[in-house]
Amino acid sequence: MLARMGGILIRALTLAVLLMASPVLAAPPAADRPTESATASLVAAGTVELESGISWRSERFSFPFLLKVGLGGVLEPRLGFDVKGAPFSGPDLSVGFKLRGFRTKHVALSFLAASALPMNEDSPSMATLRVLVDVTPEKLPIYFGLNLGVNADWGDALAFSVPISLVVGWNPAPRIAVFLEGAMTVTDRAEGWIVDMGLGYLLTPRCSVDLNIGWDIPQSVPFVNAGLTLNFGR
């Protein structure tokens, strides 16, 4: 049943792309990648955005993709899929949306909800609900992002955790952003911590590339992400 719903959602988003997209890139990217934190910004209304990349963690590669559609500047349906390599598994699918709360010149607040779709016995069994806050101080080339929420995992038994992340970024030049991030997940059994840093570069007005490196502290393993974000529209 859920797999069928996933197929319906995939076809619906594909139809949205066909109806809304053109060969012309249409708006500056509003990328969530490569940080653990999601930005409070939404994809521009009437455009479609694709995030893609390659990740390395625990001596294994994966290829994450995220397709997002901007509806009216207030809603952003999204479909994610993640292909694991060497050995191959997946893809893992997820669906969700962002909803804009409010936005001023210096502060933005949005909400993010997402859930994995159980496509096979190895699929993740998790959903998340988060509050996303971005702060851009006046006359300073820096920004702050805060995510706070709750995760539900219904794998072996229903369990809840609290994800918290903070990212601090700096724009040394108009097309460049560098960032430092810390993220933790609090459960009733343990706490998971990661730290990472990286940069983003606006390659064209409608395409950005990114790179980050980080460290999973409890597992003592490094990770690396690299990718790009493209925005398409009318």
HUBEL-V305519 format. One record per residue. N is the residue number from 1. PHI is phi in radians with two decimals (* if undefined). D_CENTER is the distance of its C-alpha to the mean C-alpha in Angstrom with 2 decimals. Layout:
N & PHI & D_CENTER
N & PHI & D_CENTER
This chain:
1 & * & 26.05
2 & -1.17 & 22.32
3 & -1.10 & 22.18
4 & -1.12 & 24.12
5 & -1.07 & 21.77
6 & -1.08 & 18.87
7 & -1.10 & 21.15
8 & -1.12 & 21.91
9 & -1.14 & 18.34
10 & -1.06 & 17.76
11 & -1.14 & 21.01
12 & -1.14 & 20.26
13 & -1.22 & 17.09
14 & -1.08 & 19.09
15 & -1.10 & 21.88
16 & -1.07 & 19.80
17 & -1.08 & 18.90
18 & -1.13 & 22.60
19 & -1.35 & 23.79
20 & -1.82 & 21.65
21 & -1.54 & 20.98
22 & -2.48 & 23.60
23 & -1.14 & 24.08
24 & -1.54 & 23.68
25 & -1.29 & 20.40
26 & -2.04 & 20.20
27 & -2.73 & 17.99
28 & -1.05 & 16.22
29 & -1.12 & 12.53
30 & -2.12 & 10.06
31 & -1.35 & 7.23
32 & -1.53 & 4.11
33 & -1.23 & 5.22
34 & -1.73 & 7.40
35 & -1.34 & 7.48
36 & -1.20 & 7.16
37 & -1.27 & 7.22
38 & -1.76 & 5.33
39 & -1.33 & 8.00
40 & -1.35 & 10.70
41 & -1.28 & 11.27
42 & -1.94 & 11.26
43 & -1.07 & 12.05
44 & -1.01 & 15.80
45 & -1.01 & 18.14
46 & 1.38 & 19.54
47 & -2.15 & 17.10
48 & -2.13 & 14.72
49 & -2.23 & 11.82
50 & -2.15 & 10.84
51 & -1.80 & 8.41
52 & -2.59 & 10.35
53 & 3.12 & 11.65
54 & -2.37 & 13.61
55 & -2.19 & 13.29
56 & -2.28 & 16.40
57 & -2.74 & 17.05
58 & 0.91 & 20.37
59 & 1.06 & 22.08
60 & -2.46 & 19.92
61 & -1.65 & 17.74
62 & -2.51 & 14.88
63 & -2.26 & 13.38
64 & -1.49 & 9.82
65 & -2.33 & 9.42
66 & -2.46 & 7.41
67 & -1.86 & 10.03
68 & -2.28 & 10.01
69 & -2.16 & 13.41
70 & -1.57 & 14.73
71 & -2.06 & 17.61
72 & 1.17 & 19.98
73 & 1.32 & 17.64
74 & -2.18 & 17.08
75 & -2.33 & 15.13
76 & -2.37 & 12.07
77 & -1.11 & 12.32
78 & -2.55 & 9.69
79 & -2.29 & 10.52
80 & -2.06 & 8.91
81 & -2.53 & 11.40
82 & -2.32 & 11.94
83 & -1.75 & 15.46
84 & -1.60 & 17.15
85 & -2.13 & 20.09
86 & 0.86 & 23.42
87 & -1.42 & 24.21
88 & -1.19 & 22.41
89 & -2.70 & 20.80
90 & 1.69 & 18.55
91 & -1.39 & 16.67
92 & -1.48 & 14.54
93 & -1.99 & 13.40
94 & -2.55 & 11.32
95 & -2.27 & 11.65
96 & -3.12 & 10.69
97 & -2.80 & 10.82
98 & -1.92 & 10.48
99 & -2.26 & 13.99
100 & -1.29 & 15.41
101 & -1.56 & 17.88
102 & -2.68 & 19.58
103 & -2.60 & 19.43
104 & -2.04 & 22.25
105 & -1.11 & 22.99
106 & -2.12 & 21.61
107 & -2.34 & 19.49
108 & -2.32 & 16.67
109 & -2.33 & 15.65
110 & -2.45 & 13.34
111 & -2.16 & 12.61
112 & -2.20 & 9.79
113 & -2.27 & 11.25
114 & -2.68 & 10.28
115 & -2.55 & 12.72
116 & -1.28 & 13.53
117 & -1.84 & 16.44
118 & -1.30 & 19.39
119 & -1.51 & 20.47
120 & -2.70 & 22.70
121 & -1.19 & 24.03
122 & -1.66 & 21.51
123 & -1.18 & 18.41
124 & -1.07 & 16.31
125 & -2.19 & 17.66
126 & -2.56 & 15.16
127 & -2.31 & 13.83
128 & -2.43 & 12.10
129 & -2.35 & 12.93
130 & -2.39 & 11.85
131 & -1.79 & 13.33
132 & -2.03 & 11.55
133 & -2.24 & 14.18
134 & -2.04 & 14.54
135 & -2.25 & 18.06
136 & -2.14 & 19.76
137 & -1.08 & 23.38
138 & -1.22 & 26.06
139 & 1.14 & 27.54
140 & -2.20 & 25.39
141 & -1.46 & 22.97
142 & -2.25 & 20.56
143 & -2.63 & 17.69
144 & -2.25 & 16.30
145 & -2.30 & 13.15
146 & -2.25 & 13.56
147 & -2.11 & 11.67
148 & -2.52 & 14.17
149 & -2.90 & 14.35
150 & -2.48 & 15.83
151 & -1.90 & 15.07
152 & -2.12 & 17.68
153 & -2.09 & 18.69
154 & -1.94 & 21.60
155 & -1.17 & 22.40
156 & -1.26 & 25.84
157 & -2.71 & 26.12
158 & -1.10 & 24.08
159 & -2.45 & 22.51
160 & -2.09 & 20.38
161 & -2.53 & 18.47
162 & -2.08 & 17.11
163 & -1.53 & 13.89
164 & -2.34 & 14.42
165 & -2.51 & 12.79
166 & -2.36 & 14.25
167 & -2.16 & 13.55
168 & -2.10 & 16.48
169 & -2.16 & 16.48
170 & -2.48 & 19.48
171 & -1.88 & 20.38
172 & -1.24 & 23.51
173 & -2.60 & 23.84
174 & -0.98 & 22.68
175 & -1.75 & 20.44
176 & -2.10 & 19.22
177 & -2.31 & 16.88
178 & -2.07 & 17.10
179 & -2.56 & 15.47
180 & -2.29 & 16.31
181 & -2.38 & 14.24
182 & -2.26 & 15.46
183 & -2.46 & 13.87
184 & -2.44 & 16.03
185 & -2.20 & 16.31
186 & -1.72 & 19.75
187 & -2.19 & 21.63
188 & -1.36 & 25.35
189 & -1.93 & 25.91
190 & -2.83 & 24.09
191 & -2.08 & 21.44
192 & -1.87 & 18.71
193 & -2.15 & 18.01
194 & -2.37 & 16.06
195 & -2.28 & 16.54
196 & -2.68 & 15.10
197 & -2.57 & 15.79
198 & -3.11 & 15.15
199 & -2.61 & 15.43
200 & -2.22 & 14.27
201 & -2.35 & 16.98
202 & -1.41 & 17.51
203 & -1.17 & 19.49
204 & -2.35 & 20.63
205 & -1.03 & 20.17
206 & -2.17 & 17.69
207 & -2.47 & 16.10
208 & -2.17 & 14.33
209 & -2.10 & 14.25
210 & -2.61 & 12.88
211 & -2.69 & 14.05
212 & -2.52 & 13.75
213 & -2.26 & 16.02
214 & -2.70 & 16.18
215 & -2.44 & 18.35
216 & -1.52 & 18.15
217 & -1.20 & 21.21
218 & -1.09 & 22.58
219 & -1.53 & 22.30
220 & 0.96 & 23.36
221 & -2.29 & 21.24
222 & -1.49 & 19.41
223 & -2.58 & 16.21
224 & -2.41 & 15.25
225 & -2.26 & 12.34
226 & -2.54 & 13.24
227 & -3.10 & 12.14
228 & -2.56 & 12.28
229 & -2.27 & 11.04
230 & -2.12 & 13.83
231 & -1.98 & 14.75
232 & -2.14 & 17.65
233 & -3.01 & 19.93
234 & -1.20 & 23.52
